[in-house]
Amino acid sequence: KDPTRPESLSLYLHLPSSYSMPIQTKLTKDLGIEYPIIQGGMHYVGYAGMAAAVSNAGGLGTITALTQPNAEALRKEIRKCRSLTKKPFAVNITLLPALVPPDYKSYAKVVVD
């Protein structure tokens, strides 16, 4: 099965493909998603392909910003995700203590742009 297709989410939830989530929440309405499922930010895993697959399946996919080596690489990853889905997705910027902190301001600017 193609994990970028919406009916594929039911495979992971062990639900029949005809199943429809019977609840709508403020979260699903506000974010424009079908299921109240949000992919967490996962370093070295949260790329455009995974984020788009989750979004296409009805959840909210997430690109992990600091998996990218710099802000311009993040911009390319966001563009790639936009080319893979027309549905909403998120970008996670993890704020952690580091000996050499990343340029958080540049990453944030790219996300806002």
DSSP file (Angstrom, degrees, kcal/mol; ACC not computed):
  #  RESIDUE AA STRUCTURE BP1 BP2  ACC     N-H-->O    O-->H-N    N-H-->O    O-->H-N    TCO  KAPPA ALPHA  PHI   PSI    X-CA   Y-CA   Z-CA
    1    1 A K              0   0    0      0, 0.0     3,-0.0     0, 0.0     0, 0.0   0.000 360.0 360.0 360.0 149.7    0.0    0.0    0.0
    2    2 A D    >   -     0   0    0      1,-0.1     3,-1.9     2,-0.0     6,-0.3  -0.755 360.0-154.6 -85.0 113.1    1.1    3.6   -0.7
    3    3 A P  T 3  S+     0   0    0      0, 0.0    -1,-0.1     0, 0.0    54,-0.1   0.604  90.7  64.7 -67.9  -9.0    1.6    5.3    2.7
    4    4 A T  T 3  S+     0   0    0     52,-0.1    -2,-0.0     4,-0.1     5,-0.0   0.521  83.0  93.7 -88.9  -3.3    0.9    8.7    1.1
    5    5 A R  S X  S-     0   0    0     -3,-1.9     3,-1.9     1,-0.1     4,-0.4  -0.725  81.4-127.3 -90.1 138.2   -2.7    7.7    0.3
    6    6 A P  G >  S+     0   0    0      0, 0.0     3,-1.4     0, 0.0     4,-0.4   0.815 105.5  59.4 -53.8 -37.9   -5.3    8.7    3.0
    7    7 A E  G >  S+     0   0    0      1,-0.3     3,-0.8     2,-0.2     4,-0.5   0.697  89.3  75.4 -69.0 -14.9   -6.8    5.2    3.3
    8    8 A S  G X> S+     0   0    0     -3,-1.9     3,-1.1    -6,-0.3     4,-1.1   0.776  79.5  70.7 -66.7 -25.7   -3.4    3.9    4.4
    9    9 A L  H <> S+     0   0    0     -3,-1.4     4,-1.6    -4,-0.4     3,-0.4   0.869  90.5  60.8 -58.8 -35.3   -3.8    5.5    7.9
   10   10 A S  H <4>S+     0   0    0     -3,-0.8     5,-3.1    -4,-0.4     4,-0.4   0.803  97.2  60.0 -63.5 -27.5   -6.4    2.9    8.7
   11   11 A L  H X45S+     0   0    0     -3,-1.1     3,-0.7    -4,-0.5    -1,-0.2   0.911 107.0  44.8 -65.4 -40.9   -3.8    0.2    8.1
   12   12 A Y  H 3<5S+     0   0    0     -4,-1.1    -1,-0.2    -3,-0.4    -2,-0.2   0.779 115.7  46.8 -74.3 -26.4   -1.7    1.6   10.9
   13   13 A L  T 3<5S-     0   0    0     -4,-1.6    -1,-0.2     2,-0.1    -2,-0.2   0.431 111.1-121.8 -92.3   0.3   -4.6    2.1   13.2
   14   14 A H  T < 5 +     0   0    0     -3,-0.7    -3,-0.2    -4,-0.4    -4,-0.1   0.903  67.3 136.2  58.0  44.7   -5.9   -1.5   12.4
   15   15 A L      < -     0   0    0     -5,-3.1    -1,-0.2    -6,-0.1    -2,-0.1  -0.868  63.6 -96.9-116.8 152.1   -9.2   -0.1   11.2
   16   16 A P    >   -     0   0    0      0, 0.0     3,-2.2     0, 0.0    -1,-0.0  -0.377  36.5-115.9 -63.8 150.2  -11.1   -1.1    8.1
   17   17 A S  T 3  S+     0   0    0      1,-0.3    -7,-0.1    -7,-0.0    -8,-0.1   0.725 115.5  58.4 -62.5 -20.1  -10.5    1.3    5.1
   18   18 A S  T 3  S+     0   0    0     -8,-0.1    -1,-0.3     2,-0.1     2,-0.1   0.537  81.2 116.3 -84.5  -6.0  -14.1    2.4    5.2
   19   19 A Y    <   -     0   0    0     -3,-2.2     2,-0.4     1,-0.0    -9,-0.1  -0.366  47.0-165.3 -67.1 139.1  -13.8    3.6    8.8
   20   20 A S        -     0   0    0     -2,-0.1    -2,-0.1     0, 0.0    -1,-0.0  -0.995  30.0-109.1-126.4 131.3  -14.3    7.3    9.4
   21   21 A M        -     0   0    0     -2,-0.4    -2,-0.0     1,-0.2     0, 0.0  -0.395  26.7-151.6 -58.7 121.3  -13.3    9.0   12.7
   22   22 A P        +     0   0    0      0, 0.0     2,-0.4     0, 0.0    -1,-0.2   0.553  68.9  71.6 -78.3  -5.7  -16.6    9.8   14.3
   23   23 A I        -     0   0    0      2,-0.0     2,-0.4     0, 0.0    -2,-0.0  -0.893  56.3-165.3-116.0 142.0  -15.3   12.8   16.2
   24   24 A Q        -     0   0    0     -2,-0.4     2,-0.3    11,-0.1    10,-0.1  -0.961  17.6-167.4-113.1 139.9  -14.3   16.2   15.1
   25   25 A T     >  -     0   0    0     -2,-0.4     4,-2.4     1,-0.1     5,-0.2  -0.750  38.6-105.3-120.2 169.3  -12.4   18.3   17.6
   26   26 A K  H  > S+     0   0    0     -2,-0.3     4,-3.1     1,-0.2     5,-0.2   0.897 122.6  54.7 -58.2 -39.0  -11.4   21.9   17.8
   27   27 A L  H  > S+     0   0    0      2,-0.2     4,-2.5     1,-0.2     5,-0.2   0.942 108.2  45.8 -60.8 -50.1   -7.9   20.8   16.8
   28   28 A T  H  >>S+     0   0    0      1,-0.2     5,-1.7     2,-0.2     4,-1.1   0.897 116.9  45.8 -63.5 -38.4   -9.0   19.0   13.7
   29   29 A K  H  <5S+     0   0    0     -4,-2.4     3,-0.2     2,-0.2    -2,-0.2   0.943 114.4  46.5 -68.1 -47.4  -11.2   21.9   12.6
   30   30 A D  H  <5S+     0   0    0     -4,-3.1    -2,-0.2     1,-0.2    -1,-0.2   0.862 120.2  38.7 -64.6 -36.5   -8.5   24.6   13.4
   31   31 A L  H  <5S-     0   0    0     -4,-2.5    -1,-0.2    -5,-0.2    -2,-0.2   0.586 105.1-124.6 -91.8 -10.9   -5.8   22.7   11.6
   32   32 A G  T  <5 +     0   0    0     -4,-1.1     2,-0.3     1,-0.2    -3,-0.2   0.874  63.0 137.5  70.1  37.0   -7.9   21.4    8.7
   33   33 A I      < -     0   0    0     -5,-1.7    -1,-0.2    -6,-0.2    26,-0.2  -0.760  55.1-138.5-113.9 162.0   -7.0   17.8    9.3
   34   34 A E  S    S+     0   0    0     24,-1.5    25,-0.2    -2,-0.3    -1,-0.1   0.818  86.1  35.8 -87.9 -33.8   -9.2   14.7    9.3
   35   35 A Y  S    S-     0   0    0     23,-2.3     2,-2.4     2,-0.2    -1,-0.1  -0.922  82.1-118.0-123.6 145.0   -7.8   12.8   12.3
   36   36 A P  S    S+     0   0    0      0, 0.0     2,-0.5     0, 0.0    23,-0.1  -0.320  73.6 124.6 -79.0  60.2   -6.5   14.2   15.6
   37   37 A I        -     0   0    0     -2,-2.4    23,-2.4    21,-0.2     2,-0.5  -0.982  38.5-174.0-124.4 124.3   -3.1   12.8   14.9
   38   38 A I  B     -a   60   0A   0     -2,-0.5     2,-0.3    21,-0.2    23,-0.2  -0.976  22.8-132.2-121.7 122.6    0.1   14.9   14.9
   39   39 A Q        -     0   0    0     21,-2.6    51,-0.1    -2,-0.5     2,-0.1  -0.558  28.4-128.9 -69.2 129.1    3.4   13.5   13.9
   40   40 A G        -     0   0    0     -2,-0.3     2,-0.4     1,-0.1    22,-0.2  -0.366  29.3 -91.9 -74.2 159.1    6.0   14.5   16.5
   41   41 A G        -     0   0    0     -2,-0.1     2,-0.5    22,-0.1    -1,-0.1  -0.609  47.7-173.5 -70.3 125.2    9.3   16.1   15.5
   42   42 A M    >>  -     0   0    0     -2,-0.4     4,-3.0    20,-0.2     3,-2.0  -0.950  22.0-128.1-130.2 111.9   11.8   13.3   15.0
   43   43 A H  T 34 S+     0   0    0     -2,-0.5     4,-0.1     1,-0.3    22,-0.1  -0.320  93.0   6.5 -60.5 135.7   15.5   14.1   14.4
   44   44 A Y  T 34 S+     0   0    0     20,-0.2    -1,-0.3     1,-0.1     3,-0.1   0.500 131.8  57.6  67.6   8.4   16.9   12.4   11.3
   45   45 A V  T <4 S+     0   0    0     -3,-2.0     2,-2.5     1,-0.1     5,-0.3   0.559  75.9  88.0-129.5 -32.3   13.4   11.0   10.4
   46   46 A G     <  +     0   0    0     -4,-3.0    18,-2.8     4,-0.1    21,-0.2  -0.357  58.5 142.8 -78.8  65.7   11.1   14.1   10.0
   47   47 A Y     >  -     0   0    0     -2,-2.5     4,-2.4    16,-0.2     3,-0.3  -0.432  67.5 -92.5 -95.7 174.7   11.8   14.9    6.3
   48   48 A A  H  > S+     0   0    0      1,-0.2     4,-3.0     2,-0.2     5,-0.3   0.860 120.8  57.7 -56.3 -41.5    9.3   16.1    3.7
   49   49 A G  H  > S+     0   0    0      1,-0.2     4,-1.9     2,-0.2    -1,-0.2   0.917 111.1  40.6 -59.4 -45.8    8.4   12.6    2.5
   50   50 A M  H  > S+     0   0    0     -3,-0.3     4,-2.4    -5,-0.3     5,-0.2   0.926 115.4  51.0 -70.0 -43.8    7.2   11.4    5.9
   51   51 A A  H  X S+     0   0    0     -4,-2.4     4,-2.4     1,-0.2    10,-0.3   0.917 112.1  47.3 -59.6 -43.7    5.5   14.7    6.7
   52   52 A A  H  X S+     0   0    0     -4,-3.0     4,-3.2    -5,-0.2    -1,-0.2   0.889 109.8  53.3 -65.9 -39.2    3.6   14.6    3.4
   53   53 A A  H  X S+     0   0    0     -4,-1.9     4,-1.4    -5,-0.3    -2,-0.2   0.928 111.4  45.4 -61.6 -45.2    2.6   11.0    3.9
   54   54 A V  H  <>S+     0   0    0     -4,-2.4     5,-2.2     2,-0.2     4,-0.3   0.925 115.7  46.7 -64.3 -44.7    1.2   11.8    7.4
   55   55 A S  H ><5S+     0   0    0     -4,-2.4     3,-1.6     1,-0.2    -2,-0.2   0.917 111.1  51.2 -64.2 -43.2   -0.6   14.9    6.1
   56   56 A N  H 3<5S+     0   0    0     -4,-3.2    -1,-0.2     1,-0.3    -2,-0.2   0.781 105.8  57.3 -64.8 -25.7   -2.0   13.0    3.0
   57   57 A A  T 3<5S-     0   0    0     -4,-1.4    -1,-0.3    -5,-0.2    -2,-0.2   0.486 128.8 -96.0 -83.3  -3.3   -3.3   10.3    5.4
   58   58 A G  T < 5S+     0   0    0     -3,-1.6   -23,-2.3     1,-0.3   -24,-1.5   0.353  93.2  96.8 108.8  -6.5   -5.3   12.9    7.3
   59   59 A G  S   <S-     0   0    0     -5,-2.2     2,-0.6   -25,-0.2    -1,-0.3  -0.138  83.9 -89.1 -94.7-163.5   -3.1   13.8   10.2
   60   60 A L  B     -a   38   0A   0    -23,-2.4   -21,-2.6   -27,-0.1    29,-0.2  -0.934  41.0-152.9-113.9 107.3   -0.6   16.7   10.6
   61   61 A G  E     -b   89   0B   0     27,-0.6    29,-3.2    -2,-0.6     2,-0.4  -0.394   8.3-149.0 -75.7 156.4    2.8   15.8    9.3
   62   62 A T  E     -b   90   0B   0     27,-0.2     2,-0.4   -22,-0.2   -20,-0.2  -0.987   9.2-152.3-135.8 126.6    5.9   17.5   10.7
   63   63 A I  E     -b   91   0B   0     27,-2.7    29,-3.0    -2,-0.4     2,-0.8  -0.802  23.0-134.3 -87.9 135.1    9.2   18.4    9.2
   64   64 A T  E >   -b   92   0B   0    -18,-2.8     3,-1.5    -2,-0.4     4,-0.4  -0.833  14.6-158.0 -93.5 110.3   12.0   18.5   11.8
   65   65 A A  G >  S+     0   0    0     27,-2.7     3,-1.9    -2,-0.8    -1,-0.2   0.880  85.1  55.0 -58.3 -46.0   13.9   21.7   11.1
   66   66 A L  G 3  S+     0   0    0     26,-0.5    -1,-0.3     1,-0.3    27,-0.1   0.489  89.0  76.2 -77.3   0.6   17.2   20.9   12.7
   67   67 A T  G <  S+     0   0    0     -3,-1.5    -1,-0.3   -21,-0.2    -2,-0.2   0.736  86.0  78.9 -71.7 -23.3   17.6   17.7   10.7
   68   68 A Q  S <  S-     0   0    0     -3,-1.9     6,-0.1    -4,-0.4     3,-0.0  -0.641  87.2-132.4 -84.4 142.3   18.5   20.2    7.9
   69   69 A P  S    S-     0   0    0      0, 0.0     2,-0.3     0, 0.0    -1,-0.1   0.741  81.6  -2.9 -70.1 -21.9   22.1   21.5    8.1
   70   70 A N  S  > S-     0   0    0     -5,-0.1     4,-1.7     1,-0.1     3,-0.1  -0.956  80.4 -90.5-159.2 174.4   21.0   25.1    7.6
   71   71 A A  H  > S+     0   0    0     -2,-0.3     4,-2.2     1,-0.2     5,-0.1   0.857 120.4  53.9 -64.0 -37.5   18.1   27.4    7.0
   72   72 A E  H  > S+     0   0    0      2,-0.2     4,-1.9     1,-0.2    -1,-0.2   0.876 106.9  51.7 -67.5 -36.0   18.3   27.3    3.2
   73   73 A A  H  > S+     0   0    0      2,-0.2     4,-2.0     1,-0.2    -1,-0.2   0.887 108.8  52.0 -65.1 -37.6   18.2   23.5    3.3
   74   74 A L  H  X S+     0   0    0     -4,-1.7     4,-2.6     2,-0.2    -2,-0.2   0.911 105.4  54.9 -63.1 -42.1   15.1   23.7    5.4
   75   75 A R  H  X S+     0   0    0     -4,-2.2     4,-2.2     1,-0.2    -2,-0.2   0.915 109.0  48.0 -56.7 -43.6   13.5   26.1    2.9
   76   76 A K  H  X S+     0   0    0     -4,-1.9     4,-2.4     2,-0.2    -1,-0.2   0.887 110.6  51.3 -64.5 -39.2   14.1   23.4    0.2
   77   77 A E  H  X S+     0   0    0     -4,-2.0     4,-2.4     2,-0.2    -2,-0.2   0.890 109.3  50.0 -66.7 -39.3   12.6   20.7    2.4
   78   78 A I  H  X S+     0   0    0     -4,-2.6     4,-2.4     2,-0.2    -2,-0.2   0.918 111.3  49.0 -63.9 -43.1    9.5   22.8    3.0
   79   79 A R  H  X S+     0   0    0     -4,-2.2     4,-1.6     1,-0.2    -2,-0.2   0.900 110.1  51.7 -62.5 -40.4    9.2   23.4   -0.8
   80   80 A K  H  X S+     0   0    0     -4,-2.4     4,-1.0     2,-0.2    -2,-0.2   0.926 109.2  49.6 -61.8 -44.0    9.5   19.7   -1.3
   81   81 A C  H >X S+     0   0    0     -4,-2.4     4,-1.5     1,-0.2     3,-0.7   0.911 108.2  53.5 -61.8 -42.5    6.8   19.0    1.2
   82   82 A R  H 3< S+     0   0    0     -4,-2.4    -1,-0.2     1,-0.2    -2,-0.2   0.830 107.1  52.5 -61.4 -31.1    4.5   21.5   -0.5
   83   83 A S  H 3< S+     0   0    0     -4,-1.6    -1,-0.2     1,-0.2    -2,-0.2   0.733 111.4  47.1 -76.3 -20.5    5.1   19.7   -3.8
   84   84 A L  H << S+     0   0    0     -4,-1.0     2,-0.3    -3,-0.7    -2,-0.2   0.663 121.6  22.0 -94.0 -19.4    4.1   16.3   -2.2
   85   85 A T     <  -     0   0    0     -4,-1.5    -1,-0.2    -5,-0.1     4,-0.1  -0.998  43.9-161.3-148.5 149.0    0.9   17.5   -0.4
   86   86 A K  S    S+     0   0    0     -2,-0.3    -4,-0.1    -3,-0.1    -1,-0.1   0.342  74.2  95.2-102.0   0.5   -1.7   20.2   -0.6
   87   87 A K  S    S-     0   0    0      1,-0.1   -31,-0.1   -35,-0.1   -32,-0.1  -0.450  88.5 -81.6 -90.7 164.2   -2.7   19.5    3.0
   88   88 A P        +     0   0    0      0, 0.0   -27,-0.6     0, 0.0     2,-0.3  -0.289  49.5 173.1 -64.5 147.7   -1.4   21.3    6.1
   89   89 A F  E     -b   61   0B   0    -29,-0.2     2,-0.2    -4,-0.1   -27,-0.2  -0.951  18.5-134.2-146.5 165.8    1.9   20.3    7.7
   90   90 A A  E     -b   62   0B   0    -29,-3.2   -27,-2.7    -2,-0.3     2,-0.4  -0.735   3.8-140.2-118.9 165.7    4.0   21.7   10.5
   91   91 A V  E     -b   63   0B   0     -2,-0.2     2,-0.5   -29,-0.2   -27,-0.2  -0.996  16.5-151.5-126.8 125.4    7.7   22.4   11.1
   92   92 A N  E     -b   64   0B   0    -29,-3.0   -27,-2.7    -2,-0.4     2,-0.6  -0.845   8.1-169.5 -98.5 125.9    9.2   21.6   14.5
   93   93 A I        -     0   0    0     -2,-0.5     2,-0.4   -28,-0.2   -29,-0.1  -0.929  16.2-149.9-113.9 105.5   12.2   23.7   15.7
   94   94 A T        -     0   0    0     -2,-0.6     2,-0.8     1,-0.0    -2,-0.0  -0.596   2.2-153.2 -78.7 128.6   13.6   22.0   18.7
   95   95 A L        +     0   0    0     -2,-0.4    -1,-0.0     9,-0.0    -2,-0.0  -0.875  31.7 153.1-105.4 103.7   15.2   24.4   21.2
   96   96 A L        -     0   0    0     -2,-0.8     2,-0.1     0, 0.0    -2,-0.0  -0.929  50.4 -97.1-128.8 152.1   17.9   22.5   23.2
   97   97 A P        +     0   0    0      0, 0.0     2,-0.3     0, 0.0     3,-0.1  -0.465  51.0 172.2 -64.9 139.9   21.0   23.6   24.9
   98   98 A A        -     0   0    0     -2,-0.1     0, 0.0     1,-0.1     0, 0.0  -0.995  45.1-128.0-149.3 150.1   24.0   23.1   22.7
   99   99 A L  S    S+     0   0    0     -2,-0.3    -1,-0.1     1,-0.3     0, 0.0   0.908 115.1  23.5 -63.3 -40.8   27.7   23.9   22.8
  100  100 A V  S    S-     0   0    0     -3,-0.1    -1,-0.3     0, 0.0     0, 0.0  -0.837  92.9-151.7-124.6  91.3   27.3   25.5   19.3
  101  101 A P        -     0   0    0      0, 0.0    -2,-0.0     0, 0.0     0, 0.0  -0.296  18.5-112.6 -66.3 146.0   23.7   26.4   19.0
  102  102 A P        -     0   0    0      0, 0.0     2,-2.0     0, 0.0     3,-0.2  -0.216  39.9 -90.0 -68.1 168.0   22.1   26.5   15.5
  103  103 A D    >>  +     0   0    0      1,-0.2     4,-1.9     2,-0.1     3,-0.6  -0.551  52.2 175.4 -79.9  77.8   21.1   29.8   14.0
  104  104 A Y  H 3> S+     0   0    0     -2,-2.0     4,-2.9     1,-0.2     5,-0.2   0.843  73.1  59.4 -55.8 -37.6   17.5   29.6   15.4
  105  105 A K  H 3> S+     0   0    0      1,-0.2     4,-2.2     2,-0.2    -1,-0.2   0.909 106.7  46.2 -61.4 -43.1   16.6   33.0   14.0
  106  106 A S  H <> S+     0   0    0     -3,-0.6     4,-2.0     2,-0.2    -1,-0.2   0.898 112.8  49.8 -66.5 -41.3   17.4   32.0   10.4
  107  107 A Y  H  X S+     0   0    0     -4,-1.9     4,-2.0     1,-0.2    -2,-0.2   0.936 111.9  48.4 -62.2 -46.2   15.4   28.7   10.8
  108  108 A A  H  X S+     0   0    0     -4,-2.9     4,-2.4     1,-0.2    -2,-0.2   0.890 108.9  53.7 -62.0 -40.1   12.4   30.6   12.2
  109  109 A K  H  X S+     0   0    0     -4,-2.2     4,-2.5    -5,-0.2    -1,-0.2   0.906 107.8  50.3 -62.2 -41.6   12.5   33.2    9.4
  110  110 A V  H  < S+     0   0    0     -4,-2.0    -1,-0.2     2,-0.2    -2,-0.2   0.902 110.5  49.8 -63.5 -41.2   12.4   30.4    6.8
  111  111 A V  H  < S+     0   0    0     -4,-2.0    -2,-0.2     1,-0.2    -1,-0.2   0.919 113.1  45.8 -64.3 -43.2    9.4   28.8    8.5
  112  112 A V  H  <        0   0    0     -4,-2.4    -2,-0.2     1,-0.3    -1,-0.2   0.882 360.0 360.0 -68.4 -38.1    7.5   32.1    8.7
  113  113 A D     <        0   0    0     -4,-2.5    -1,-0.3    -5,-0.2    -2,-0.2   0.516 360.0 360.0 -61.2 360.0    8.4   33.0    5.1
